[in-house]
């Protein structure tokens, strides 16, 4: 009988990450023996797809750049179509240590969605200023919504179990910060359980960061808007979310 890790697909959204993606794929294979890796090339203009394939990953090429949310929805659809039970999202820039994948998957035994938290007592990753304030506010609100203490609601290092995979393959948001903030709102409103495990983050191994000091002030407003939009969206009828999840898994 396949183990939980053997039934897990590691999905790596990648946009112009030729510098780092090959090393990250090889590190996943080295630290998670038997892993299956899908790199979603999100409309890259460089050699991301070729480098990922050379490292041994399966590559799904998107014709245009959809952002992390759009790339991850494609990854969830792929996982569902290929019969994978779980999906672990790993950044293709080297910030996430694949050694943490096993613990994330282990926690899926009793939760639907597991976040790898940067601010939970492991590692020395820090943020300052408006971005830190935004993260603290988001964590406070989403902790109440999910009824569990979350310290890093914008983490992209996360594991989704079977019910979450089926849900996100249909409803994963693609707007800015939707892939992190709004996905938690959707999961909670659909009755899925959420938890976190502490993880250490590393510096980028290559590519261009999505944020820089000049954009930090803008982050506060955009993060708040993302949460506001998530909360005012019409609640998906439960019969269209939770009820069909088990059906989707056996379809």
Secondary structure, DSSP 4 states (H G I P E B T S, - for coil): ---TTTTEEEEEEESS-TTTHHHHHHHHHHHSTT-EEEEEEES-SSSHHHHHHHTT-EEEEESS--HHHHHHHHHHHHHHHTT-SEEEE--TTS-B-GGGHHHHHHHTTT-SEEEEETTSSSS-----HHHHHHHHHHHHHHHHHHTS--S-TT---EEE-HHHHHHHHHH---STTIIIIIHHHHHHHTT--EEEEE--B----SS--S--GGGHHHHHHHHHHHHHHHHHSPPPPHHHHHHHHHHHHH-
